Amino acid sequence: MTGYNPQIERLAKVIAGENPGQVSFGYAYQMAAALLDQRRIREARLKLLQDPAERVKEPPLGKVNWAINRMCAFAEGKASGDDKAKADGPLADFEGYKYGGGEHALEKNLAVLAPKLERLDRYERRACTRFRKALRLFDVHLPELANPTEPPADQ
């Protein structure tokens, strides 16, 4: 157990019950930590899906400078054929970026969110794996919980 977290310890005490053995409490602590990690991950996912600002990406500075130069050329009538053909001129290249206009609907910008959601999903799977492993080991030590102070039988 690295670090001390009172919230994890309280949950571990609820999982382990009264007077758990040291080993059983250790596994209960691991389960509690994994459960709280899962909760934090789910809260982060919900916040990510609800926040429109997370659905857009910042354009790279080089692309912004390039677009400014193209807009100046467009305004001065020195634009290339590609810019003249586009209705929005150089700004058409900024679709999906924060400064590119357009709606920030979830459906339109899922490509921006997908890597973040994949990361959260991977972290959640790892937390589930940690929980299941600790639960199996906790179950192995259930006899210790049933009779924590019972002396060994004499032969």
C-alpha positions in Angstrom: 0.0 0.0 0.0 1.7 3.2 -1.1 0.5 6.4 0.5 -2.3 6.9 2.9 -5.8 7.9 1.9 -8.5 8.1 4.6 -11.3 7.6 2.0 -9.8 4.4 0.8 -9.2 3.2 4.4 -12.8 3.9 5.4 -14.1 1.9 2.4 -11.6 -0.9 3.1 -12.9 -1.2 6.7 -16.4 -1.5 5.3 -15.3 -4.2 2.9 -13.1 -6.1 5.4 -15.6 -6.0 8.3 -14.7 -5.8 12.0 -11.3 -7.2 13.2 -9.9 -8.3 9.8 -6.5 -9.9 9.6 -3.7 -7.8 8.2 -3.6 -9.7 5.0 -7.3 -9.5 4.4 -7.3 -5.8 5.2 -4.6 -5.3 2.7 -6.7 -6.9 -0.1 -9.7 -5.0 1.1 -7.6 -1.8 0.8 -6.6 -2.8 -2.8 -10.3 -3.4 -3.7 -11.3 0.0 -2.2 -8.5 1.8 -4.1 -9.6 0.2 -7.4 -13.3 1.0 -6.7 -12.4 4.7 -6.1 -10.3 4.8 -9.2 -13.2 3.5 -11.2 -15.4 6.2 -9.7 -12.9 8.9 -10.6 -12.5 7.6 -14.1 -16.3 7.5 -14.7 -16.6 11.1 -13.3 -13.8 12.2 -15.7 -15.5 10.5 -18.6 -18.8 12.2 -17.8 -17.2 15.6 -17.5 -15.4 15.0 -20.8 -18.6 14.2 -22.5 -20.6 17.1 -21.0 -18.0 19.8 -21.6 -18.2 21.3 -25.1 -14.7 22.8 -24.7 -13.3 19.3 -24.6 -14.8 18.5 -27.9 -12.5 20.8 -29.8 -8.8 20.9 -30.4 -6.4 23.9 -30.4 -4.9 24.4 -33.8 -1.1 24.2 -33.9 0.6 27.6 -33.9 2.3 27.0 -37.3 -1.1 26.3 -38.9 -2.5 29.6 -37.4 0.4 31.6 -38.7 0.1 30.0 -42.1 -3.7 30.7 -42.2 -3.1 34.3 -41.2 -0.7 34.7 -44.1 -3.2 33.1 -46.5 -6.0 35.3 -45.2 -3.9 38.4 -45.8 -3.2 37.2 -49.3 -6.9 36.4 -49.7 -7.9 39.9 -48.5 -5.4 41.5 -50.9 -6.7 39.5 -53.8 -3.4 37.5 -54.1 -5.0 34.2 -53.1 -4.2 31.0 -54.8 -6.8 29.1 -56.8 -7.6 26.8 -53.9 -8.5 29.6 -51.6 -10.7 31.3 -54.2 -12.6 28.1 -54.8 -13.4 27.6 -51.1 -16.4 29.6 -49.8 -14.7 30.3 -46.5 -11.3 30.9 -48.0 -8.4 29.8 -45.7 -10.7 29.3 -42.7 -12.2 26.2 -44.3 -9.0 24.4 -43.3 -9.8 25.0 -39.6 -13.0 22.8 -39.5 -13.0 21.1 -36.1 -10.6 23.5 -34.5 -11.6 25.9 -31.7 -11.2 28.9 -34.1 -12.6 27.1 -37.1 -16.3 27.8 -36.4 -18.9 25.1 -36.6 -20.9 23.5 -33.9 -19.2 21.7 -31.1 -21.7 18.8 -31.2 -20.6 15.5 -29.8 -21.3 13.8 -33.1 -19.3 16.2 -35.1 -16.2 16.1 -32.9 -16.1 12.6 -31.7 -12.7 12.2 -33.4 -11.3 14.7 -31.0 -12.7 12.9 -28.0 -12.0 9.4 -29.1 -8.3 9.2 -27.9 -9.2 10.7 -24.5 -12.1 8.2 -24.1 -9.9 5.3 -25.2 -7.4 6.3 -22.5 -10.1 6.5 -19.8 -11.4 3.1 -21.0 -8.0 1.5 -20.7 -7.5 3.0 -17.2 -10.9 1.7 -16.2 -10.2 -1.8 -17.4 -6.9 -1.8 -15.4 -8.8 -0.7 -12.3 -11.4 -3.5 -12.8 -8.5 -6.0 -13.2 -6.9 -4.8 -9.9 -10.3 -5.1 -8.2 -10.9 -8.6 -9.4 -7.4 -9.8 -8.5 -7.7 -8.3 -5.0 -11.2 -9.9 -4.6 -9.9 -13.3 -5.5 -7.1 -13.0 -3.0 -9.5 -11.6 -0.4 -11.8 -14.7 -0.9 -8.8 -17.0 -0.3 -8.3 -15.4 3.1 -12.0 -15.5 4.2 -11.3 -18.3 6.8 -9.0 -15.8 8.4 -12.0 -13.4 8.7 -14.2 -16.1 10.1 -11.9 -17.1 13.0 -9.2 -14.3 13.3 -8.2 -15.2 16.9 -8.8 -19.0 16.9 -5.6 -20.9 18.0 -4.4 -23.7 15.8 -5.7 -27.1 16.6 -3.4 -29.3 18.7 -2.6 -32.8 17.5 
